[in-house]
Amino acid sequence: MASITVKTPDGEQRQIEAGTPVFEVLKACGALNPQVVAARVGDHVVDLSWPLLADAAVLPVAIDSPAGIETLRHSTAHLMAQAVKRLFPDVQITIGPVIADGFYYDFKRAQPFTPEDLARIEAVMREITKANYPVRREELPRADAIKLFRDMGEDYKAEIIESIPEAVVSLYRQGEFLDLCRGPHVPSTGRIKAFKLTSVAGAYWRGDERNEMLQRIYGTAFPNKELLDAHLALLEEAKRRDHRRLGKELDLFSFDPIAPGSPFFHPKGAVVYNGLIAYIRDLYRRYGYEEVITPQISDTELWRRSGHYDMYRDNMFFSHFEEREYGVKPMNCPSHCLIYAQRKRSYRELPVRYADFGRLHRAERSGTLHGLTRVRSFCRRGPRNRSVPMPCGSKRSRHWRRP
């Protein structure tokens, strides 16, 4: 057997046989403990059972590190899918990635999941963690994997594999559950200690509204119960301060199905809105901005010049009049460029700073709309990408900073 050189966490160079699992290297140098759930080999995070085949530096990944938490949450998504399949064998599983503060998994099921179902799923998840199944990586030729999942009735998984260009794909098995995945994962289900399923939502397959609607279960996981409880407390506080709830209770704004994604500001809301405009105008004067007013609708020639028509038109609204196509502006910058181009300018005039309180409109999909944070109609100051948060909810708004 060929030998390779690895650099261990203690800084030493060691000669080992190619194919030696990562955990043996960490154990030999005293770097393996119950808090280690994965390893970093070079630039990649891998399972502890990963075979070392080339020279590399090896470092432990603790469960409370960013990479460790991501590995934990990814493994908890698989844990949840296993529990769902135990309770509802006819359900098809699709994808289950890690997201900010948690994870989700999408399922194809005829009946909607209920809060009672989530409680049952959590109970089965706890049973699986107590069983402490080892989590093992397997590899299969792509064609064999497609047939395997087709035979299992997992058509969505088979479709995913069909889109993978590699000749060999990796699977992970824990107990009776088998899933397609690149990994890495925790060594066993018993490493998953603190988790919570938080909500259910609808989601289109592959994010395309022309595809089937699936059910998405959201959850989160933390290295210990104390961190989980602190996170859940923050979620409860966020619900209490949810702007959608406060907007209704304080009579600030509302939404109506007649204009989805476009807020209606009530008199009290208009006071807040205009107060913000006054504050921002004061900042304009302080930092040398000049306010302009530009059209809401322009011939698509403008959007072709700016590149929006080619790169962004799926997110724009269009209309036709007198055999011309017009686009409702999704941002201010192209219109400001037209003002700048109206006459010759000297370099002594630079920088030129324009600001615009014009309404912007973007064709956000219905499933993505969310209160004032994801809307179709909003106000955003220009130019470029520096913006001031407005109560109409620009999805890219950020705190004011000096240009």
DRENFIVEX-341177 format. One record per residue (C-alpha): x, y, z; residue in three letters; residue number from 1. Coordinates in pm, 1 decimal. Layout:
<pts>
PT        c1        c2        c3   aa    i
PT         X         Y         Z  ALA  NUM
...
</pts>
This chain:
<pts>
PT        c1        c2        c3   aa    i
PT       0.0       0.0       0.0  MET    1
PT     135.1     345.5     -95.1  ALA    2
PT     208.3     594.3     180.6  SER    3
PT     111.3     960.9     197.4  ILE    4
PT     212.2    1253.0     418.2  THR    5
PT     -43.3    1431.5     633.4  VAL    6
PT       0.6    1737.9     848.9  LYS    7
PT    -181.7    1682.5    1177.5  THR    8
PT    -340.7    1948.4    1404.0  PRO    9
PT     -32.7    1946.0    1628.0  ASP   10
PT     176.5    2062.7    1330.4  GLY   11
PT     360.5    1733.5    1278.9  GLU   12
PT     414.7    1557.0     948.1  GLN   13
PT     312.7    1191.4     956.5  ARG   14
PT     350.2     909.2     710.0  GLN   15
PT      35.4     695.5     683.5  ILE   16
PT    -103.6     438.3     444.3  GLU   17
PT    -320.9     578.3     164.4  ALA   18
PT    -684.1     503.3     240.8  GLY   19
PT    -653.4     556.7     616.8  THR   20
PT    -977.5     713.3     753.2  PRO   21
PT    -955.8    1068.1     883.8  VAL   22
PT   -1069.8     973.1    1233.3  PHE   23
PT    -768.7     742.8    1279.5  GLU   24
PT    -530.0    1030.8    1207.2  VAL   25
PT    -712.2    1260.6    1451.6  LEU   26
PT    -724.0     987.4    1713.8  LYS   27
PT    -353.0     913.3    1681.9  ALA   28
PT    -260.7    1275.4    1754.4  CYS   29
PT    -516.9    1320.3    2035.5  GLY   30
PT    -741.1    1556.8    1837.6  ALA   31
PT   -1050.4    1332.1    1833.6  LEU   32
PT   -1315.4    1392.4    2100.4  ASN   33
PT   -1698.6    1377.3    2124.3  PRO   34
PT   -1727.7    1737.5    2001.8  GLN   35
PT   -1558.0    1658.1    1668.7  VAL   36
PT   -1817.1    1572.4    1401.0  VAL   37
PT   -1618.3    1616.9    1078.5  ALA   38
PT   -1273.6    1711.2     951.2  ALA   39
PT   -1117.5    1965.4     721.8  ARG   40
PT    -887.8    1804.4     467.9  VAL   41
PT    -715.5    2077.5     273.4  GLY   42
PT    -994.3    2312.6     168.5  ASP   43
PT   -1278.2    2059.4     206.4  HIS   44
PT   -1491.5    1950.9     501.2  VAL   45
PT   -1538.3    1572.9     496.9  VAL   46
PT   -1681.7    1289.4     705.4  ASP   47
PT   -1465.4    1144.9     980.9  LEU   48
PT   -1468.1     814.7     789.7  SER   49
PT   -1329.0     981.6     475.7  TRP   50
PT   -1028.0     787.4     334.2  PRO   51
PT    -713.8     994.3     288.2  LEU   52
PT    -567.4     925.9     -56.1  LEU   53
PT    -321.8    1215.2    -107.5  ALA   54
PT     -93.0    1443.1      93.5  ASP   55
PT    -300.4    1693.6     290.8  ALA   56
PT    -337.9    1890.6     612.2  ALA   57
PT    -601.8    1747.7     846.5  VAL   58
PT    -790.8    1949.1    1108.2  LEU   59
PT   -1083.5    1854.1    1334.1  PRO   60
PT   -1421.3    2026.9    1287.6  VAL   61
PT   -1599.1    2083.4    1618.6  ALA   62
PT   -1976.9    2075.2    1634.8  ILE   63
PT   -1992.4    2436.3    1759.7  ASP   64
PT   -1780.3    2576.0    1473.3  SER   65
PT   -1948.6    2724.9    1162.9  PRO   66
PT   -1859.2    2418.6     954.4  ALA   67
PT   -1966.0    2190.2    1237.3  GLY   68
PT   -2304.2    2358.6    1275.7  ILE   69
PT   -2362.5    2334.5     900.8  GLU   70
PT   -2276.4    1963.9     910.6  THR   71
PT   -2507.1    1917.7    1210.1  LEU   72
PT   -2800.0    2092.2    1041.0  ARG   73
PT   -2750.5    1903.8     717.0  HIS   74
PT   -2756.2    1578.9     911.7  SER   75
PT   -3069.1    1690.5    1098.1  THR   76
PT   -3245.1    1748.4     766.0  ALA   77
PT   -3173.5    1382.6     681.4  HIS   78
PT   -3291.2    1283.8    1028.5  LEU   79
PT   -3619.7    1465.2     967.7  MET   80
PT   -3664.3    1302.3     625.2  ALA   81
PT   -3608.2     959.1     780.1  GLN   82
PT   -3873.9    1028.5    1042.3  ALA   83
PT   -4118.5    1153.0     777.6  VAL   84
PT   -4067.8     837.1     571.9  LYS   85
PT   -4130.3     620.6     878.5  ARG   86
PT   -4456.4     796.4     954.0  LEU   87
PT   -4571.5     850.4     596.0  PHE   88
PT   -4415.7     582.0     371.6  PRO   89
PT   -4589.1     709.5      57.4  ASP   90
PT   -4425.1    1051.9      81.4  VAL   91
PT   -4156.8    1131.0    -176.6  GLN   92
PT   -3847.8    1321.2     -63.9  ILE   93
PT   -3681.4    1586.8    -278.2  THR   94
PT   -3411.7    1823.9    -144.1  ILE   95
PT   -3307.8    1931.0     205.0  GLY   96
PT   -3037.3    2198.5     220.9  PRO   97
PT   -2897.3    2402.9     506.3  VAL   98
PT   -3013.3    2765.6     518.5  ILE   99
PT   -2946.4    3058.7     750.4  ALA  100
PT   -3027.7    2950.4    1107.7  ASP  101
PT   -3154.6    2607.0    1008.7  GLY  102
PT   -3259.5    2378.9     726.3  PHE  103
PT   -3561.2    2262.6     530.8  TYR  104
PT   -3672.4    1956.6     339.7  TYR  105
PT   -3930.2    1946.6      59.2  ASP  106
PT   -4175.2    1657.5      37.4  PHE  107
PT   -4440.5    1542.8    -208.4  LYS  108
PT   -4749.6    1447.3      -8.2  ARG  109
PT   -5116.4    1458.8    -100.8  ALA  110
PT   -5231.3    1582.9     242.6  GLN  111
PT   -5085.5    1893.9     404.9  PRO  112
PT   -4865.3    1855.7     710.6  PHE  113
PT   -5025.6    1984.1    1030.9  THR  114
PT   -4873.6    2111.9    1358.0  PRO  115
PT   -4970.5    1775.6    1508.7  GLU  116
PT   -4771.9    1603.3    1232.5  ASP  117
PT   -4464.8    1812.1    1318.5  LEU  118
PT   -4489.0    1700.9    1681.5  ALA  119
PT   -4511.3    1335.8    1570.1  ARG  120
PT   -4213.8    1378.8    1335.6  ILE  121
PT   -4005.0    1530.2    1616.2  GLU  122
PT   -4090.9    1236.3    1841.5  ALA  123
PT   -3971.4     986.8    1579.3  VAL  124
PT   -3656.9    1195.2    1524.0  MET  125
PT   -3578.3    1157.9    1894.7  ARG  126
PT   -3627.0     781.4    1867.2  GLU  127
PT   -3379.0     769.2    1579.1  ILE  128
PT   -3118.7     971.0    1769.6  THR  129
PT   -3152.2     731.1    2064.5  LYS  130
PT   -3094.5     438.0    1829.1  ALA  131
PT   -2764.0     606.6    1733.2  ASN  132
PT   -2748.4     466.6    1381.0  TYR  133
PT   -2407.8     504.0    1213.5  PRO  134
PT   -2421.8     737.2     913.4  VAL  135
PT   -2235.8     571.1     626.6  ARG  136
PT   -2134.0     706.1     288.6  ARG  137
PT   -2181.6     484.9     -19.2  GLU  138
PT   -2099.4     541.3    -384.5  GLU  139
PT   -2286.1     407.9    -687.1  LEU  140
PT   -2255.2     446.7   -1063.3  PRO  141
PT   -2498.6     714.8   -1176.8  ARG  142
PT   -2714.9     476.4   -1382.9  ALA  143
PT   -2742.7     230.9   -1092.2  ASP  144
PT   -2841.3     509.7    -854.6  ALA  145
PT   -3115.6     629.6   -1091.8  ILE  146
PT   -3257.8     276.3   -1109.7  LYS  147
PT   -3231.1     234.0    -733.5  LEU  148
PT   -3434.1     545.6    -656.1  PHE  149
PT   -3686.5     472.2    -933.0  ARG  150
PT   -3741.0     128.8    -779.7  ASP  151
PT   -3784.5     296.0    -439.3  MET  152
PT   -4056.7     519.3    -584.1  GLY  153
PT   -3840.7     829.7    -530.8  GLU  154
PT   -3889.5     987.9    -873.9  ASP  155
PT   -3769.0    1332.0    -764.7  TYR  156
PT   -3437.8    1189.2    -644.0  LYS  157
PT   -3398.3    1000.2    -970.8  ALA  158
PT   -3459.6    1323.8   -1162.5  GLU  159
PT   -3192.6    1500.8    -957.2  ILE  160
PT   -2941.0    1225.2   -1028.0  ILE  161
PT   -3019.9    1245.4   -1400.3  GLU  162
PT   -2902.8    1607.2   -1392.8  SER  163
PT   -2571.3    1522.2   -1221.4  ILE  164
PT   -2285.1    1498.5   -1473.8  PRO  165
PT   -2054.5    1281.2   -1260.3  GLU  166
PT   -2033.4     910.2   -1342.9  ALA  167
PT   -2048.4     815.8    -974.0  VAL  168
PT   -2277.8     966.3    -709.5  VAL  169
PT   -2262.8     947.7    -329.7  SER  170
PT   -2542.8     826.6    -102.6  LEU  171
PT   -2577.3     827.1     275.8  TYR  172
PT   -2741.1     549.0     475.7  ARG  173
PT   -2860.8     557.3     837.1  GLN  174
PT   -3069.1     264.8     953.5  GLY  175
PT   -3330.3     189.1     688.6  GLU  176
PT   -3302.6     536.8     534.5  PHE  177
PT   -3099.8     606.7     219.7  LEU  178
PT   -3058.9     949.5      60.4  ASP  179
PT   -2864.5    1111.9    -221.1  LEU  180
PT   -2610.7    1355.4     -79.5  CYS  181
PT   -2259.7    1494.3    -120.5  ARG  182
PT   -2211.1    1516.9     256.4  GLY  183
PT   -2048.3    1557.8     494.6  PRO  184
PT   -2254.3    1422.6     785.6  HIS  185
PT   -2210.9    1357.8    1154.7  VAL  186
PT   -2075.9    1007.7    1232.6  PRO  187
PT   -2402.8     881.7    1385.1  SER  188
PT   -2757.0     999.3    1454.6  THR  189
PT   -2683.2    1008.7    1827.5  GLY  190
PT   -2465.9    1318.4    1773.1  ARG  191
PT   -2780.2    1521.7    1700.5  ILE  192
PT   -2896.8    1650.0    2039.8  LYS  193
PT   -3100.3    1969.3    2005.1  ALA  194
PT   -3343.6    2036.8    1721.6  PHE  195
PT   -3685.0    2186.2    1652.2  LYS  196
PT   -3924.1    2180.5    1355.5  LEU  197
PT   -4053.3    2533.6    1317.4  THR  198
PT   -4301.8    2563.6    1031.1  SER  199
PT   -4452.1    2429.7     708.6  VAL  200
PT   -4483.0    2616.5     378.2  ALA  201
PT   -4550.0    2547.1      13.2  GLY  202
PT   -4267.5    2536.7    -238.9  ALA  203
PT   -4257.4    2464.8    -611.1  TYR  204
PT   -4036.4    2182.7    -731.3  TRP  205
PT   -3701.9    2334.5    -833.9  ARG  206
PT   -3844.2    2678.1    -748.7  GLY  207
PT   -4041.8    2690.5   -1075.4  ASP  208
PT   -4408.1    2791.0   -1044.4  GLU  209
PT   -4487.0    2576.2   -1348.6  ARG  210
PT   -4390.3    2265.9   -1150.8  ASN  211
PT   -4574.9    2077.9    -880.9  GLU  212
PT   -4633.6    2235.0    -542.8  MET  213
PT   -4447.2    2054.2    -264.3  LEU  214
PT   -4457.8    2088.9     113.0  GLN  215
PT   -4156.0    2234.6     286.3  ARG  216
PT   -4083.4    2166.0     650.7  ILE  217
PT   -3845.8    2410.6     817.2  TYR  218
PT   -3637.1    2328.8    1121.1  GLY  219
PT   -3322.1    2416.1    1305.7  THR  220
PT   -3056.6    2242.5    1512.4  ALA  221
PT   -2787.7    2354.0    1755.8  PHE  222
PT   -2496.6    2187.6    1935.0  PRO  223
PT   -2686.0    2194.0    2266.7  ASN  224
PT   -3026.5    2266.6    2418.6  LYS  225
PT   -2919.2    2597.4    2571.7  GLU  226
PT   -2831.6    2744.4    2231.3  LEU  227
PT   -3152.5    2604.8    2080.2  LEU  228
PT   -3367.5    2753.3    2356.7  ASP  229
PT   -3200.4    3092.4    2314.1  ALA  230
PT   -3266.7    3081.4    1939.2  HIS  231
PT   -3632.3    2983.0    1985.7  LEU  232
PT   -3675.7    3268.8    2232.5  ALA  233
PT   -3542.2    3510.1    1968.9  LEU  234
PT   -3789.1    3367.9    1715.9  LEU  235
PT   -4077.6    3427.4    1954.6  GLU  236
PT   -3961.6    3783.9    2009.6  GLU  237
PT   -3934.9    3832.7    1634.3  ALA  238
PT   -4293.8    3711.3    1593.7  LYS  239
PT   -4405.9    3959.1    1858.7  ARG  240
PT   -4231.2    4238.9    1669.9  ARG  241
PT   -4322.3    4117.9    1319.2  ASP  242
PT   -4379.1    4428.7    1105.2  HIS  243
PT   -4681.4    4265.3     938.0  ARG  244
PT   -4849.9    4226.1    1273.9  ARG  245
PT   -4751.7    4574.0    1394.2  LEU  246
PT   -4858.6    4729.4    1064.1  GLY  247
PT   -5208.2    4593.4    1112.2  LYS  248
PT   -5232.7    4663.9    1486.1  GLU  249
PT   -5105.9    5022.4    1447.6  LEU  250
PT   -5309.9    5083.9    1131.1  ASP  251
PT   -5000.0    5172.7     928.5  LEU  252
PT   -5041.8    4972.2     608.2  PHE  253
PT   -5229.1    4685.5     448.0  SER  254
PT   -5226.4    4459.8     142.6  PHE  255
PT   -5514.3    4372.1     -84.3  ASP  256
PT   -5545.8    4086.2    -336.1  PRO  257
PT   -5640.7    4345.9    -596.7  ILE  258
PT   -5273.8    4458.0    -600.4  ALA  259
PT   -5061.2    4168.8    -469.3  PRO  260
PT   -4722.9    4268.3    -334.6  GLY  261
PT   -4803.8    4640.4    -337.1  SER  262
PT   -4860.1    4801.2       4.8  PRO  263
PT   -5137.0    5049.3      81.8  PHE  264
PT   -5010.4    5303.3     335.4  PHE  265
PT   -5284.0    5431.4     564.2  HIS  266
PT   -5281.5    5789.5     702.1  PRO  267
PT   -5064.0    5694.6    1000.3  LYS  268
PT   -4833.9    5496.9     774.9  GLY  269
PT   -4807.0    5790.7     537.2  ALA  270
PT   -4689.3    6005.9     829.1  VAL  271
PT   -4404.9    5757.9     894.9  VAL  272
PT   -4330.2    5732.0     523.1  TYR  273
PT   -4311.9    6109.3     472.2  ASN  274
PT   -4106.6    6146.7     788.9  GLY  275
PT   -3848.4    5910.8     644.2  LEU  276
PT   -3847.4    6101.6     317.5  ILE  277
PT   -3783.3    6426.2     506.9  ALA  278
PT   -3497.4    6263.5     698.1  TYR  279
PT   -3342.3    6126.0     380.1  ILE  280
PT   -3374.4    6460.9     200.5  ARG  281
PT   -3174.6    6616.0     482.2  ASP  282
PT   -2904.4    6354.0     422.0  LEU  283
PT   -2911.3    6432.2      51.0  TYR  284
PT   -2831.5    6795.1     121.3  ARG  285
PT   -2560.9    6700.5     368.4  ARG  286
PT   -2382.8    6471.9     120.9  TYR  287
PT   -2429.6    6671.4    -198.5  GLY  288
PT   -2712.8    6484.4    -371.4  TYR  289
PT   -2953.9    6653.7    -607.9  GLU  290
PT   -3307.1    6518.8    -629.7  GLU  291
PT   -3454.5    6432.1    -968.9  VAL  292
PT   -3786.6    6291.6   -1090.8  ILE  293
PT   -3790.0    6034.6   -1370.9  THR  294
PT   -4064.6    5851.7   -1566.0  PRO  295
PT   -4222.9    5534.4   -1433.4  GLN  296
PT   -4243.2    5381.2   -1780.0  ILE  297
PT   -3983.9    5395.7   -2057.8  SER  298
PT   -3945.4    5242.8   -2400.4  ASP  299
PT   -3767.5    4910.3   -2374.5  THR  300
PT   -3481.0    5061.8   -2576.6  GLU  301
PT   -3361.5    5211.0   -2245.9  LEU  302
PT   -3369.3    4871.6   -2075.3  TRP  303
PT   -3189.4    4711.6   -2368.4  ARG  304
PT   -2911.7    4968.9   -2337.8  ARG  305
PT   -2880.6    4916.6   -1963.5  SER  306
PT   -2879.3    4536.9   -1996.5  GLY  307
PT   -3194.7    4487.1   -1790.7  HIS  308
PT   -3393.0    4361.3   -2088.1  TYR  309
PT   -3149.9    4077.2   -2154.5  ASP  310
PT   -3058.8    3991.1   -1796.1  MET  311
PT   -3359.6    4093.8   -1584.6  TYR  312
PT   -3672.9    4102.8   -1798.6  ARG  313
PT   -3834.1    3805.2   -1621.6  ASP  314
PT   -3854.3    4033.5   -1318.2  ASN  315
PT   -3999.6    4334.8   -1501.3  MET  316
PT   -4349.9    4448.5   -1595.2  PHE  317
PT   -4415.8    4543.1   -1960.1  PHE  318
PT   -4693.6    4707.8   -2158.1  SER  319
PT   -4761.3    4785.2   -2525.5  HIS  320
PT   -4901.6    5106.5   -2669.0  PHE  321
PT   -4904.3    5239.2   -3027.3  GLU  322
PT   -4688.3    4950.0   -3145.9  GLU  323
PT   -4414.8    5023.5   -2892.4  ARG  324
PT   -4308.5    4812.5   -2595.2  GLU  325
PT   -4259.1    4985.9   -2261.6  TYR  326
PT   -4105.7    4863.4   -1936.5  GLY  327
PT   -4200.6    4977.1   -1585.4  VAL  328
PT   -3875.5    5078.7   -1420.5  LYS  329
PT   -3727.7    4828.1   -1173.3  PRO  330
PT   -3451.3    5072.9   -1073.5  MET  331
PT   -3353.6    5437.1   -1120.6  ASN  332
PT   -2998.3    5426.4   -1255.3  CYS  333
PT   -3071.1    5407.7   -1632.6  PRO  334
PT   -3299.2    5712.8   -1613.6  SER  335
PT   -3031.0    5906.9   -1427.5  HIS  336
PT   -2783.0    5820.3   -1700.9  CYS  337
PT   -3019.2    5984.6   -1953.9  LEU  338
PT   -3024.7    6305.3   -1746.9  ILE  339
PT   -2646.2    6304.2   -1723.9  TYR  340
PT   -2619.1    6259.7   -2102.3  ALA  341
PT   -2835.3    6563.1   -2183.6  GLN  342
PT   -2530.9    6788.5   -2218.9  ARG  343
PT   -2152.1    6785.7   -2225.6  LYS  344
PT   -1990.8    6792.4   -1884.4  ARG  345
PT   -1652.5    6881.1   -1746.1  SER  346
PT   -1458.0    6662.6   -1510.2  TYR  347
PT   -1476.3    6957.6   -1268.9  ARG  348
PT   -1846.9    6878.2   -1216.6  GLU  349
PT   -1773.3    6530.9   -1087.8  LEU  350
PT   -1896.7    6360.5    -886.0  PRO  351
PT   -2257.3    6404.2    -997.6  VAL  352
PT   -2496.8    6261.1    -738.8  ARG  353
PT   -2862.7    6212.0    -826.7  TYR  354
PT   -3137.0    6090.4    -595.8  ALA  355
PT   -3486.2    5976.2    -689.2  ASP  356
PT   -3794.1    5891.3    -483.1  PHE  357
PT   -3968.4    5735.0    -783.7  GLY  358
PT   -4168.8    5415.6    -738.7  ARG  359
PT   -4002.2    5098.7    -863.5  LEU  360
PT   -4180.1    4779.9    -967.4  HIS  361
PT   -4047.0    4426.9    -995.7  ARG  362
PT   -4232.8    4114.1   -1104.8  ALA  363
PT   -4164.7    3907.8    -794.7  GLU  364
PT   -4331.6    3566.4    -796.5  ARG  365
PT   -4638.4    3529.2    -574.9  SER  366
PT   -4473.0    3264.0    -359.2  GLY  367
PT   -4183.7    3496.1    -269.6  THR  368
PT   -4388.9    3795.7    -151.6  LEU  369
PT   -4345.9    3866.1     218.9  HIS  370
PT   -4487.1    4172.0     394.1  GLY  371
PT   -4280.7    4482.7     325.4  LEU  372
PT   -3955.4    4289.8     287.5  THR  373
PT   -4037.7    4129.3     -49.6  ARG  374
PT   -4277.2    4333.3    -260.5  VAL  375
PT   -4359.0    4430.9    -617.1  ARG  376
PT   -4384.7    4805.2    -555.5  SER  377
PT   -4133.8    5002.0    -350.1  PHE  378
PT   -3918.2    5313.9    -334.3  CYS  379
PT   -3542.3    5310.1    -345.8  ARG  380
PT   -3309.8    5603.2    -358.6  ARG  381
PT   -3048.8    5615.0    -636.3  GLY  382
PT   -2797.9    5598.0    -780.3  PRO  383
PT   -2612.3    5267.3    -797.3  ARG  384
PT   -2650.7    5009.3    -518.8  ASN  385
PT   -2640.0    5232.1    -211.9  ARG  386
PT   -2987.1    5269.3     -72.1  SER  387
PT   -3179.5    5392.5     227.1  VAL  388
PT   -3444.7    5165.0     382.7  PRO  389
PT   -3789.4    5289.3     289.2  MET  390
PT   -4112.3    5165.3     446.0  PRO  391
PT   -4221.2    5030.5     109.7  CYS  392
PT   -3966.5    4750.9     154.0  GLY  393
PT   -3689.2    4737.9    -103.0  SER  394
PT   -3558.9    4383.0     -85.5  LYS  395
PT   -3203.8    4515.8    -122.7  ARG  396
PT   -3230.7    4810.9     111.8  SER  397
PT   -2944.1    4855.4     352.5  ARG  398
PT   -2843.1    5107.2     617.3  HIS  399
PT   -2741.2    5452.5     504.1  TRP  400
PT   -2372.6    5508.2     462.2  ARG  401
PT   -2181.5    5800.0     324.0  ARG  402
PT   -2115.5    5764.5     -53.6  PRO  403
</pts>
